Amino acid sequence: MKTDDLIKAIAADTGMPRAPIGWVVWTGALIGIVATAALFFYLLPTRPDLEAAMTDWHFLMKWAFSFTLLGTAMALIVSLARPYRTSTSKVLLLLAAPLVLAIGVAAELIALPPSFWMPTMIGTNAVSCILYVPLLSGLPLAVMILALRKGAPARPALAGAVAGLVAAGIAASFYATHCQNDSPLFLAAWYILATAVVAGVGALLGALLLRW
């Protein structure tokens, strides 16, 4: 085969140029948000006192946690989608959401008598939280895994876990508008558990589907 023919064959095999992986991942997150919104409003109502709740720091703490989780996970996942090791300093970004939550928990423990700590943490709908946050995370997690398959993650399990954190951040942001338990203690117990479940599923999917 002549050199010119070989070049033409390679060019034909390559096909259309791929979109930058950062663009693919962010597009996937946007699709995940829209899909989660549609599923949320189909399954659940927003709480009747939402407007009043949005003036209370306890409710806003839920969004502070979920938005911080989503933002830091998105900042990290773009790096993880590429075929080189992500620095430890970038991974440490994931500590931001737990730190935000820890501040809220500390304020709650100071404000409440010790006898109220456990009842406040247990709340009134823990089972609903554990059920709906993973359920609402399903579509964005699937979309994020598909987006990551367009890249070449050097650490597939970690990339999948962070995809789970993105999905959980999206789901928790919507679910917060339905859940009437606003205590940071409740958030620390049940939202964290639900998020861990989604991250674990994401890690498993990443290990299975993102290897190359």
LUMTORMI-602382 format. One record per atom (N, C-alpha, C, O): x, y, z; residue in one letter. Coordinates in steps of 0.02 Angstrom, whole numbers, plus 32768, in hexadecimal, padded with zeros to 4 digits. Example, Ala and Ser with C-alpha at 12.3 -4.5 7.8 and 13.67 -1.06 7.14 Angstrom:
<recs>
82947EE48186A
82677F1F8186A
82947F5B8186A
82C87F5A81A7A
82827F908162S
82AC7FCB8165S
82858002818AS
829E80398192S
</recs>
This chain:
<recs>
802B7FC48000M
800080008000M
802C803E8000M
805C80438026M
801B806E7FD4K
804180AC7FD2K
803480D58011K
800180CD8033K
80638102801FT
805D812D805AT
801E81578058T
7FFB815D808AT
800F8174801ED
7FD3819E8017D
7F9481758024D
7F64818D8044D
7F938137800CD
7F59810C8017D
7F5180FC8061D
7F1980FA807BD
7F8980F08084L
7F8880E180CBL
7F6C811C80F3L
7F4481128120L
7F82815880E1I
7F6A81948104I
7F1F819C80FAI
7EFB81AD8129I
7F09819180BCK
7EC1819680AFK
7E99816380D6K
7E62817180EFK
7EB4812680DBA
7E9180F18100A
7E8B8102814AA
7E5780F78168A
7EC1811C8167I
7EC0813081AEI
7E8E816981B9I
7E69816881E9I
7E8F8199818CA
7E6081D18192A
7E1881BA818DA
7DED81D281B2A
7E0B818B8160A
7DC781728159A
7DB2814B8196A
7D77814E81A9A
7DE0812781B5D
7DD180FF81F1D
7DC4812C822DD
7D9B811B8258D
7DE68164822FT
7DDE81928267T
7D9881B18268T
7D7B81B9829DT
7D7E81C2822EG
7D3B81DE822AG
7D3982268245G
7D6B824A8243G
7CFE8239825DM
7CF6827D8276M
7D1E828882B6M
7D22825B82DFM
7D3C82C282BFP
7D6282D082FCP
7D3482CF8339P
7CFA82E48336P
7D4F82B68370R
7D2882B283AER
7D2482F583D1R
7D52831D83CDR
7CED830083F4A
7CE6833C841BA
7D1683388457A
7D248301846FA
7D3083708470P
7D5B836F84ABP
7D37834D84E5P
7CFB835784EFP
7D5C8326850CI
7D3C82FE8541I
7D1D832B8576I
7CEA83198593I
7D3A83658582G
7D1C839385B3G
7CD683A8859DG
7CA983AB85C6G
7CCF83B7855DW
7C8D83CA8542W
7C5C83908549W
7C22839A855AW
7C738353853AV
7C488318853FV
7C30830D8586V
7BF582FF8592V
7C5D831385B6V
7C4C830885FCV
7C1A833D8616V
7BEA832C8638V
7C27837B8605W
7BF983B0861BW
7BB583AA85FAW
7B8183B78619W
7BB4839685BBT
7B75838A8599T
7B4F835085BAT
7B12835385C3T
7B75831C85CDG
7B5682E485F0G
7B3782FA8632G
7B0182E38643G
7B5983258656A
7B3E833E8696A
7AFE8366868BA
7ACE836086B1A
7AFE838F8656L
7AC283B68647L
7A8783888636L
7A4F8394864CL
7A948355860EI
7A5F832585FDI
7A478302863CI
7A0B82F78645I
7A7682F18669G
7A6482D186A8G
7A3782FD86D3G
7A0982E586F3G
7A46833E86D4I
7A1C836D86FBI
79D6837086E0I
79A5836D8705I
79D08375869EV
798E8379867FV
79678338868AV
792B833A869AV
798882FF8683A
796782BF868DA
795182B786D5A
791A829E86E3A
797B82CB8704T
796A82C6874AT
793082F3875CT
790382E08783T
7930832F8741A
78F8835E874DA
78B683408735A
788483448758A
78B7832386FAA
787A830586DFA
786282CC870CA
782682C7871AA
789082A18721L
787D8268874BL
786582808790L
7834826687ABL
788882B187ACF
787582CB87EEF
782F82E787EEF
780682D58818F
7820831287BEF
77DD833287BCF
77A6830187AAF
776C830D87B8F
77B982CA878AY
77888295877DY
7779826C87BCY
7740825887C7Y
77AD826087E5L
77A58234881FL
77918259885FL
776A823E8887L
77AA8295886AL
77A482B588ABL
778D82FD88A6L
779C83208875L
7767831488D7P
7755835B88DAP
778B83818901P
77B083648929P
778F83C288F5T
77BA83EA8920T
779483F68961T
775683F38963T
77B884048995R
7799840E89D6R
776D844D89D5R
777E847D89B3R
7735844D89F8P
7706848589F4P
772284C68A10P
770C84FC89FDP
775384C28A3DD
776F84FE8A5CD
77B385108A3ED
77DD852E8A5FD
77BE84FE89FFL
7801850689E1L
7818854F89E2L
7851855D89F3L
77EC857D89D1E
77FF85C389CEE
781785DC8A13E
784985FF8A17E
77F385CA8A47A
780785DE8A8BA
784785BA8A9FA
787285D88AC0A
784D857A8A8DA
788885538AA0A
78C885708A82A
78FD856B8AA0A
78C2858E8A48M
78FD85A88A26M
791B85E58A49M
795085FE8A35M
78FA85FE8A7DT
791686348AA6T
7937861A8AE5T
795286418B0CT
793685D88AEFD
795285B98B2BD
7996859A8B1BD
799D85778AE9D
79C885A88B44W
7A0A858E8B36W
7A0E85428B38W
7A3885258B16W
79E185228B5EH
79E184D98B60H
79D284BC8B1BH
79F4848E8B04H
799F84D88AFAF
799084C18AB6F
79C984D38A86F
79DD84A98A5EF
79E2850F8A8BL
7A1785258A5DL
7A5684FB8A66L
7A7E84F58A38L
7A5F84DE8AA1M
7A9884B38AACM
7A9584758A7FM
7AC8845C8A68M
7A58845D8A73K
7A5184238A46K
7A6984348A00K
7A8D840C89E1K
7A57846E89E8W
7A6F848389A6W
7AB9849389A6W
7ADC84858976W
7AD284B089DDA
7B1984BE89E2A
7B41847E89DBA
7B75847C89BAA
7B29844A89FCF
7B4B840989F8F
7B4683EC89B1F
7B7883D98994F
7B0883E88996S
7AFF83C68955S
7B2083EC891CS
7B3D83CE88EFS
7B1C842F891DF
7B3B845688E8F
7B88845388ECF
7BAA845088B9F
7BA284538929T
7BEB844D8931T
7C028408891AT
7C35840288F8T
7BDC83D5892CL
7BED83918915L
7BEC838E88C9L
7C1A837388AAL
7BB883A888AAL
7BB283A78861L
7BEA83CF8841L
7C0983B78810L
7BF8840A885AG
7C2B8434883BG
7C718417883FG
7C968417880EG
7C8383FD887AT
7CC683E18881T
7CCD83A0885AT
7D028392883ET
7C9983788859A
7C9B83398833A
7CA2834787E8A
7CC7832487C6A
7C7E837A87CFM
7C85838C8789M
7CCB83A68779M
7CE683958744M
7CE783CE87A5A
7D2B83E7879BA
7D5D83AE8796A
7D8E83B28771A
7D51837987BCL
7D7F834187BDL
7D7483118784L
7DA482F68769L
7D3683068771I
7D2782D18741I
7D4182E186FBI
7D5282B386D6I
7D46832086EAV
7D62833286A9V
7DAB831C86A6V
7DC283048672V
7DCF832486DDS
7E14830C86DFS
7E1882C086DES
7E4282A386BCS
7DEB829F8703L
7DEC82568706L
7DD9823586C4L
7DE981FB86B9L
7DB882598698A
7DA4823D8657A
7DE082368628A
7DDA821585F4A
7E1882548639R
7E538253860DR
7E84821D8622R
7E848208865CR
7EAE820685F3P
7ED981CB8601P
7F1A81DB8625P
7F4F81C58611P
7F158201865BY
7F51820C8685Y
7F3B821486CDY
7F01822386DBY
7F69820A86F9R
7F5A820B8740R
7F4582508758R
7F6582828747R
7F108252877ET
7EF98291879BT
7F1D829D87DCT
7F26826F8804T
7F3382DA87E7S
7F5A82E98822S
7F3082E28861S
7EF382EA8860S
7F5282D28898T
7F3082CA88D8T
7F0E830A88EET
7ED98309890ET
7F2C834388DDS
7F0F838388F1S
7ECA838D88D2S
7E9E83AA88F1S
7EC183758894K
7E80837B8874K
7E4D834D8896K
7E13835F889FK
7E63831188A8V
7E3682E288C9V
7E1E82FE890CV
7DE682F28921V
7E4A8324892DL
7E398342896EL
7E0183758969L
7DE58389899BL
7DF0838A892BL
7DB783B78922L
7D778398893FL
7D4A83BC8955L
7D748355893EL
7D3883338955L
7D2C833C89A0L
7CF6832C89B8L
7D5E835589C3L
7D5583618A0BL
7D2B83A08A18L
7D1683AB8A51L
7D2183C989E5A
7CFE840989EFA
7CB683FE8A07A
7CA084208A35A
7C9283D089E8A
7C4C83C589FBA
7C4683AA8A43A
7C1D83C38A69A
7C6E83778A56P
7C6B83628A9CP
7C7E83998ACDP
7C63839C8B04P
7CAC83C58AB9L
7CBF83FD8AE5L
7C85842D8AEFL
7C7884448B27L
7C61843D8AB9V
7C2684678ABEV
7BF384488AEDV
7BD6846A8B17V
7BE884078AE5L
7BB883E48B0FL
7BCF83E38B58L
7BA683EA8B85L
7C1083DA8B63A
7C2A83D88BA8A
7C1E841A8BCCA
7C10841B8C08A
7C2384518BA8I
7C1584928BC6I
7BCC84968BDCI
7BBC84AD8C12I
7B9F847F8BB0G
7B58847E8BC2G
7B4984518BFDG
7B2284648C29G
7B6884168BFEV
7B5D83E88C36V
7B7684078C78V
7B5484028CABV
7BB084278C76A
7BCA84468CB2A
7B9B847C8CCCA
7B8F84818D08A
7B8084A48C9EA
7B5184D98CB3A
7B1284BB8CD1A
7AF784D58D01A
7AFB84838CB4E
7ABF84638CCEE
7ACA84458D13E
7A9F844A8D3EE
7B0484268D1DL
7B1384088D5EL
7B18843D8D94L
7B0584318DCEL
7B3184778D82I
7B3584AE8DB2I
7AF084C98DC4I
7AE284DA8DFDI
7AC484CC8D91A
7A8384EA8D9BA
7A5184BC8DBFA
7A2584D48DE2A
7A58847A8DB6L
7A28844B8DD2L
7A40842C8E13L
7A7C841F8E1AL
7A14841F8E42P
7A2683F88E7EP
7A3883B18E68P
7A1C83978E38P
7A6683918E8CP
7A7A834D8E79P
7A41831B8E73P
7A4482ED8E4AP
7A0C83248E99S
79D482F58E96S
79AF82F98E53S
798A82CB8E42S
79B9832D8E2DF
799883358DECF
79C3831D8DB2F
79AB83188D79F
7A02830D8DC0W
7A2F82FB8D89W
7A1882BD8D63W
7A1282BF8D26W
7A0B82888D87M
79F982498D66M
79B5824E8D42M
79B1823A8D08M
798082678D63P
7940826D8D3EP
794682998D00P
7926828B8CCDP
796E82CE8D05T
797582FA8CCBT
799A82D88C93T
798982E18C58T
79CC82B08CA4M
79F2828B8C71M
79C682568C4FM
79CA824D8C12M
799D82348C76I
797281FF8C59I
793D821E8C2CI
792D82028BF7I
792182578C40G
78F082798C17G
78B082528C0EG
789F82278C36G
788C82628BD7T
784B82438BCCT
7846821C8B8BT
781581F78B82T
787682248B5DN
787081FF8B1EN
78B481E88B03N
78C581F28AC9N
78DA81C98B2FA
791D81B18B1CA
7918817E8AE4A
7941817E8AB6A
78E781518AE7V
78E0811E8AB4V
78D3813D8A70V
78EF81268A3DV
78AA81718A6ES
789D81948A2FS
78DD81B28A12S
78E881AE89D6S
790681CF8A3CC
794581EB8A26C
797281B58A08C
798E81BE89D2C
7979817E8A2CI
79A581488A15I
798B812A89D4I
79B2811189ABI
7949812B89CAL
792B8110898EL
793181408953L
7947812D891DL
791C817E895DY
791381AB8924Y
795481CB890BY
795A81D788D0Y
798481D78937V
79C281F5891EV
79E681C488EEV
79FA81DA88B8V
79EF81848900P
7A0B815688CFP
79DF814E8890P
79F981498859P
799D814C889AL
797181448860L
7978817F8830L
797E817587F3L
797881BB884AL
797F81F68820L
79C581FC8803L
79D0822087D1L
79F581D98821S
7A3A81DB8808S
7A4581AC87CDS
7A7781B287AAS
7A16817F87C1G
7A21814B878FG
7A2E81668749G
7A5E81528728G
7A0381938732L
7A0A81AD86EEL
7A4A81D786E6L
7A6F81CC86B6L
7A5882078712P
7A96822D8709P
7AD582018710P
7B07820F86EEP
7AD381CE873AL
7B0D81A2873FL
7B17817D86FDL
7B50817886E5L
7AE2816386E0A
7AE88140869FA
7B04816E8669A
7B2F815B8642A
7AEB81AC8668V
7B0281DC8635V
7B4C81EC8640V
7B7381F18610V
7B6081F6867FM
7BA68207868DM
7BD581CD867CM
7C0C81D88663M
7BC0818F8689I
7BE981568676I
7BF18153862AI
7C2881468611I
7BBB815F8605L
7BBF816085BCL
7BED819785A4L
7C13818E8575L
7BEA81D185C4A
7C16820885B2A
7C5F81F685BEA
7C8A82058595A
7C6D81D685F7L
7CB281C38607L
7CCD818F85D7L
7D09818B85CCL
7CA1816785BAR
7CB881358589R
7CD281568549R
7CF481368522R
7CC281958540K
7CDE81BA8507K
7D2581D28515K
7D4881E784E8K
7D3981CD8554G
7D7D81DE8567G
7DA781A08572G
7D99816B8554G
7DD981A6859CA
7E05816D85ABA
7E1E817385F3A
7E59818285FEA
7DF181698624P
7E058172866AP
7E3F8145867EP
7E3E81098672P
7E718163869EA
7EAA813C86B6A
7E98811586F5A
7EB780E38705A
7E65812D8719R
7E4E810C8757R
7E0381008751R
7DDC8127876AR
7DF080CA8730P
7DA980BE871FP
7D7B80BD875CP
7D4580DA875AP
7D8F809B8791A
7D64809587CBA
7D5A80DA87ECA
7D2280EB87FFA
7D90810087F2L
7D8A8143880FL
7D5F817087E3L
7D36819687FCL
7D69816C87A2A
7D4081958774A
7CF68183877CA
7CCB81AF877CA
7CE881428781G
7CA3812D878BG
7C86814587CDG
7C4C815987D0G
7CAF81438802A
7C98815A8843A
7C8881A58841A
7C5681BB885EA
7CB281CC8820V
7CA68214881CV
7C6A822287EFV
7C45825187FCV
7C5F81F987BCA
7C2181FE8795A
7BE581F387C3A
7BB2821487BBA
7BEC81C487F2G
7BB781BA8823G
7BAC81F6884FG
7B7382068861G
7BE282188861L
7BDB8255888AL
7BB9828D8863L
7B9182B2887FL
7BCA82928823V
7BA682C387F9V
7B5C82B487F8V
7B3282E08802V
7B4B827487EDA
7B05826087E9A
7AE2826C882CA
7AA98284882EA
7B03825A8863A
7AE5826588A5A
7ADC82AF88B4A
7AAA82C288D3A
7B0C82D8889FG
7B05832088A9G
7AC8833C8884G
7AA48367889FG
7ABE83248847I
7A83833A8821I
7A4383228844I
7A158349884FI
7A4182E28855A
7A0582C58874A
79F582E688B6A
79BB82F688C3A
7A2782F088E0A
7A1C830D8922A
7A048355891DA
79DD836C8947A
7A1B837988EAS
7A0583BF88E1S
79BA83C288D4S
799783EE88EES
79A2839388ACF
79598391889FF
7933837588DBF
78FF839088EEF
794C833F88F7Y
79288320892EY
7922834E896AY
78F2834A8990Y
7952837B8973A
794F83AB89ABA
791083D589AAA
78F983EB89DEA
78F483E0896FT
78B88409896AT
787983E2897CT
784383FF8982T
788083A18984H
78478378899BH
784E836689E4H
781C83668A09H
788A835689FAC
7897833F8A3EC
788B83788A70C
78A283B08A66C
786683698AA5Q
7858839C8AD8Q
788483958B16Q
787983B88B47Q
78B483698B14N
78E783658B49N
792283918B35N
794783808B07N
792B83C88B57D
795E83F88B43D
799C83F88B71D
79CA841F8B65D
799D83CF8BA3S
79D583D08BD2S
7A1583B78BB2S
7A1483848B8ES
7A4D83D98BBEP
7A8D83BF8BA6P
7A9C837A8BC3P
7AC083538BA3P
7A82836A8BFFL
7A8C83288C1BL
7A6A82F28BF0L
7A8782BD8BE3L
7A2E83018BD9F
7A0A82D38BACF
7A3182CD8B6AF
7A3982968B50F
7A4883058B52L
7A6E83058B13L
7AAE82DB8B19L
7ABE82B48AEDL
7AD182E38B52A
7B0F82BE8B5CA
7B0482748B60A
7B2F824D8B4CA
7ACB82608B7AA
7ABE82188B81A
7AA481F98B41A
7AC181C88B28A
7A6F82158B24W
7A4A81F28AF0W
7A5D82088AA9W
7A6181DF8A7CW
7A6882488A9FY
7A7F825E8A5DY
7AC582428A4FY
7AD4822D8A17Y
7AEE82418A82I
7B3282268A79I
7B2E81DB8A69I
7B5381C38A3EI
7B0381B78A8CL
7AFC816F8A7EL
7AE381648A37L
7AFE813A8A13L
7AB181898A22A
7A97818289DEA
7ACC819389AAA
7AD281728977A
7AF381C789B8T
7B2981DB898AT
7B5E81A58986T
7B778198894FT
7B6F818789BEA
7BA0815189BEA
7B8981158995A
7BB180F68972A
7B4981068999V
7B2E80CF8971V
7B3780DE8926V
7B4D80B38900V
7B25811A8911V
7B2B812C88CBV
7B74812D88B4V
7B848116887EV
7BA0814788DEA
7BE8814788CDA
7C02810088C8A
7C2C80F2889DA
7BEB80D388F4G
7C01808E88F0G
7BEA806C88B0G
7C1180488891G
7BAC8078889CV
7B93805D885DV
7BBB80798823V
7BCD805587F4V
7BCA80BA8826G
7BF280D987F2G
7C3780BC87ECG
7C5180B187B5G
7C5780AE8826A
7C9980908825A
7C98804A8805A
7CC4803987DEA
7C6480248815L
7C5D7FE187F7L
7C537FE687ABL
7C737FC28785L
7C2780138796L
7C1C801C874EL
7C5B8035872BL
7C6A802086F4L
7C7F8062874DG
7CBD807A872FG
7CF080438726G
7D10803F86F1G
7CF880198759A
7D287FE28754A
7D167FB1871CA
7D427F9486FCA
7CD57FA98710L
7CBE7F7986DDL
7CBC7F978697L
7CCB7F758666L
7CAA7FD78691L
7C9A7FF38650L
7CCC80278636L
7CCA803985FBL
7CF8803F8661L
7D258075864CL
7D6E805E8643L
7D9A80888637L
7D7A801D8647R
7DBD8004863CR
7DCF800785F2R
7DA37FFF85C7R
7E0E801085E3W
7E248012859DW
7E6A7FF58598W
7E867FF28561W
</recs>
